[in-house]
Amino acid sequence: MAEFSERALGIQPTGVRKMFDMAGDDVISFGLGEPDFQPPQVAIDAMTKAMQEGHNKYTTTAGLPILRRKIAESWNSYESDMDESNVCMTMSGTNALLACTMAVLNPGDNILLPEPYFPLYAPDAVLCSAESKFYPCLFENEFIPQIDDLESLVDENTKAILYNFPSNPTGATLNIEQRDMLLEFAKRHDLWIITDEVYDRIIYVDEHVSFLGTGYENLLLVNSFSKTFAMTGWRIGYVLSPNLEAIGQITKLQYYIAACSNDAMQYAVLEAFQSAADYPAQMAIEFQARRDLICERLNAMSGVSCHVPEGAFYVFPKVEVEGMNSEEVAIELLKGGVLCSPGSAFGDSGEGHLRFAYTVGREDISRGMDKVASVLSRLRGES
């Protein structure tokens, strides 16, 4: 029988999808990180109009110049001298991550990845025949990596480090001092920084702290419109970098990965930028109310402890049930009518945690937390 490639055999379905596939239609779902909002109506209308006007063809690999210029301008407060040449459109942030990994990693190289992690990070390294090394982002450090841990992992084959703030799955954010320490580490070892900032507009305290605008040239910033404009199904994102040579390499790779992004959709995103710029902030107000509710409920439960996240729309509590791991607890919760993700789906450092995406309404959050409290109480023999 013909054999499959090592890269295909080396990756597996994620634990998040495993739980989702087990769920029935009658559960309250805190599983997938997908906003329960629609894209702005002006964007939907603009997509329809663009298709009617004939924007249904191939477009340039880098993407619509006026949209790329608008994206660059949206980052002016961090770095003011960028334009459309600093941006390459992609088919989602997922596509952007793969393109970045392919641009900087050779077989035998390694990349430093956060743990707990977004489950697609490590498979991208596998697809490049590279190695992943995981640096811990632990509850006791409010999920912020420690420099000593990073220094213990870096070696002569380390070519890049990936940062993700605000974080999926933890919701952790950085302050400027923490950002600068992580930046200096990358500079010290001459590493590429791949910074996943797809939740940059879903922030509840202070302002987003980016790695852009720090003067570091070896920087690839990944973003998308899935979370901030509720466009998960549209699959559109971008890579931005102050390094024009890097964008040239990304664009070249992007041609062979996806040829180009969707033509009409780019006009729709442009309209969202121009006519619904406050939409992410409006969503963030509702997400903050949901965050406050779910954290209050979780922290009131016996054996549960969680930080109140300052970004994204996830909470990652420690949940202690004697004799049970996080997947077993998640399966019991699923039987009780609540879908969440076991912490182990995000790496070994996630064990003992559960991830709840508060992408459902407050009424469902309250009902879901009632069910969680009941199941945990039963598992502990309290009822």
Residue pairs with C-beta under 8 A, 6 or more apart in sequence:
6 129
7 126
7 127
7 129
10 123
10 126
11 123
11 126
11 127
14 119
14 120
14 345
15 119
15 327
15 341
15 342
15 344
15 345
15 346
16 31
16 32
16 119
16 341
16 345
16 355
18 345
19 31
19 330
19 331
19 334
19 339
19 340
19 341
19 342
19 345
20 29
20 31
20 32
20 339
22 331
22 334
23 29
23 31
23 334
23 339
26 337
27 334
27 337
27 338
27 339
28 337
28 338
28 339
28 360
28 364
28 367
28 368
28 371
29 339
29 360
30 338
30 339
30 340
30 341
30 355
30 356
30 357
30 358
30 359
30 360
30 368
31 339
31 340
31 341
31 357
32 357
32 359
33 168
33 227
33 312
33 313
33 314
33 357
33 359
34 232
34 357
34 359
35 227
35 230
35 232
35 283
35 313
35 359
36 359
36 360
36 361
37 230
37 283
38 44
38 230
39 229
39 230
39 231
39 234
39 268
39 272
40 229
40 272
40 275
40 276
40 279
42 271
42 272
42 275
42 276
43 229
43 231
43 268
43 269
43 271
43 272
43 276
44 268
45 271
46 267
46 268
46 270
46 271
46 272
47 264
47 265
47 267
47 268
49 267
50 263
50 264
50 265
50 267
50 268
51 264
55 263
55 264
55 267
56 263
56 264
57 263
58 259
58 260
58 263
59 260
59 261
59 263
59 266
60 260
61 88
61 251
61 254
61 255
61 259
61 260
62 68
62 84
62 87
62 88
62 89
62 247
62 251
62 254
63 87
63 88
63 89
63 238
63 260
63 261
63 266
64 89
64 263
64 266
64 267
64 270
65 84
66 84
66 270
67 89
67 266
67 267
67 269
67 270
67 273
68 83
68 84
68 85
68 86
68 87
68 88
68 89
68 238
69 83
69 84
69 87
70 270
70 273
70 274
71 87
71 238
71 240
71 273
72 82
72 83
72 84
72 86
72 87
72 240
74 273
75 82
75 210
75 212
75 213
75 240
76 82
77 213
78 210
78 212
78 213
79 212
79 213
79 242
82 240
82 242
85 244
85 247
86 240
86 241
86 242
86 244
86 247
87 238
87 239
87 240
87 247
88 99
88 238
88 239
88 247
88 250
88 251
88 254
89 236
89 237
89 238
89 260
89 261
89 266
90 96
90 99
90 224
90 236
90 237
90 238
90 239
90 254
90 258
90 261
91 235
91 236
91 237
91 257
91 258
91 261
91 262
92 224
92 226
92 235
92 236
92 237
93 196
93 198
93 222
93 223
93 224
93 226
93 237
94 120
94 235
94 237
95 235
95 237
95 254
95 257
95 258
96 222
96 223
96 224
96 237
96 238
96 239
97 120
97 121
97 124
97 194
97 196
97 222
98 124
98 127
98 257
99 239
99 250
99 253
99 254
99 257
100 194
100 220
100 222
100 239
100 250
101 111
101 124
101 125
101 127
101 128
101 130
101 160
101 194
102 124
102 127
102 128
102 253
102 257
103 220
103 246
103 249
103 250
103 253
104 159
104 160
104 192
104 194
104 220
105 111
105 125
105 128
105 130
105 159
105 160
106 128
106 129
106 130
106 159
107 128
107 129
107 130
108 129
108 130
108 131
108 157
109 128
109 130
109 131
109 157
109 158
109 159
109 160
110 125
110 130
110 131
110 132
110 133
110 155
110 157
110 158
110 159
111 125
111 130
111 131
111 132
111 133
111 158
111 159
111 160
111 161
111 162
111 194
112 133
112 134
112 135
112 150
112 153
112 154
112 158
112 160
112 161
112 162
112 191
113 121
113 122
113 125
113 132
113 133
113 134
113 135
113 161
113 162
114 121
114 134
114 135
114 137
114 145
114 162
114 163
114 164
114 167
115 134
115 135
115 136
115 137
115 346
115 347
115 348
115 349
115 350
116 137
116 143
116 167
116 169
116 170
116 316
116 343
116 346
116 347
116 349
116 350
116 353
117 134
117 164
117 346
117 347
118 164
118 168
118 169
118 196
118 346
119 345
119 346
121 132
121 162
122 132
122 134
125 131
125 132
126 132
130 159
131 157
133 153
133 158
134 347
134 348
134 349
135 145
135 149
135 150
135 153
136 145
136 146
136 149
136 349
137 143
137 144
137 145
137 167
137 170
137 172
137 349
138 349
139 305
139 307
139 316
139 318
139 353
142 172
142 307
143 167
143 170
143 172
143 307
143 316
144 172
144 174
144 178
145 182
147 181
147 182
147 185
150 161
150 182
150 185
151 185
154 189
154 191
158 189
158 191
159 191
159 192
160 191
160 192
160 193
160 194
161 185
161 186
161 191
161 192
161 193
161 194
162 193
162 194
162 195
162 196
163 182
163 193
163 194
163 195
163 196
163 211
164 195
164 196
164 197
165 172
165 173
165 174
165 179
165 195
165 197
165 209
165 311
166 172
166 173
166 197
166 199
166 200
166 202
166 203
166 208
166 309
166 310
166 311
166 312
167 173
167 199
167 311
167 312
167 314
168 199
168 312
168 314
169 314
169 316
169 341
169 343
169 346
169 350
169 355
170 307
170 309
170 314
170 316
171 291
171 307
171 309
171 310
171 311
171 312
171 313
171 314
171 315
171 316
172 307
172 309
172 310
172 311
173 203
173 205
173 208
173 209
173 309
173 310
173 311
174 182
174 209
175 206
175 209
176 209
178 209
179 209
179 210
179 211
179 214
180 214
182 211
183 193
183 211
183 214
183 216
185 191
186 192
186 193
186 216
186 218
187 216
190 218
191 218
192 218
192 219
192 220
193 211
193 216
193 218
193 219
193 220
194 220
194 222
195 210
195 211
195 212
195 219
195 220
195 221
195 222
196 222
197 208
197 210
197 211
197 221
197 222
197 223
198 222
198 223
198 224
198 226
198 227
198 228
198 237
199 227
199 228
199 311
199 312
199 313
200 208
200 210
200 223
200 228
201 208
201 227
201 228
201 280
201 281
201 284
202 227
202 228
202 280
202 283
202 284
202 287
202 311
202 312
202 313
203 284
203 310
203 311
204 284
204 287
204 288
204 291
204 309
204 310
204 311
205 310
206 310
208 311
210 221
211 219
211 221
212 219
212 221
212 240
212 242
216 242
217 242
217 243
218 243
218 246
219 241
219 242
219 243
220 239
220 240
220 241
220 243
220 246
220 250
221 239
221 240
221 241
222 237
222 238
222 239
223 237
223 238
223 240
224 231
224 236
224 237
224 238
225 231
225 234
225 236
225 237
225 269
225 272
226 232
226 234
226 235
226 236
226 237
227 312
227 313
228 279
228 280
228 283
229 269
229 272
229 276
229 279
229 280
230 283
231 269
234 262
234 265
234 268
234 269
235 262
236 261
236 262
236 265
236 266
236 269
239 247
239 250
240 247
241 247
241 250
254 260
272 279
287 313
287 358
289 362
290 313
290 358
290 360
290 361
290 362
290 365
291 308
291 309
291 313
291 315
291 358
292 308
293 358
293 362
293 365
293 366
294 315
294 356
294 358
294 365
294 369
295 306
295 308
295 309
295 315
297 365
297 366
297 369
297 372
297 373
298 304
298 306
298 315
298 317
298 356
298 369
298 372
299 305
299 306
299 317
301 372
301 373
301 376
302 376
302 377
302 380
302 382
303 319
303 320
303 321
303 376
303 380
304 317
304 318
304 319
304 320
304 376
305 317
305 318
306 315
306 316
306 317
306 318
307 316
308 315
309 315
309 316
313 357
313 358
313 359
314 355
314 356
314 357
314 358
315 355
315 356
315 358
316 343
316 350
316 353
316 354
316 355
316 356
317 353
317 354
317 356
318 352
318 353
319 326
319 329
319 352
319 353
319 354
319 376
320 352
321 329
321 376
321 379
321 380
322 380
324 332
324 379
325 342
325 344
325 351
325 352
326 342
326 343
326 344
326 350
326 351
326 352
326 353
326 354
327 342
327 344
327 345
329 342
329 354
329 376
329 379
330 340
330 341
330 342
330 354
332 375
332 379
333 339
333 340
333 354
333 371
333 372
333 375
335 375
336 371
336 372
336 374
336 375
337 368
337 371
338 368
338 371
338 372
338 375
340 354
340 355
340 356
341 354
341 355
341 356
341 357
342 350
342 354
342 355
343 350
343 351
343 352
343 353
343 354
343 355
344 350
344 351
345 355
346 353
346 355
358 365
360 368
374 383
377 383
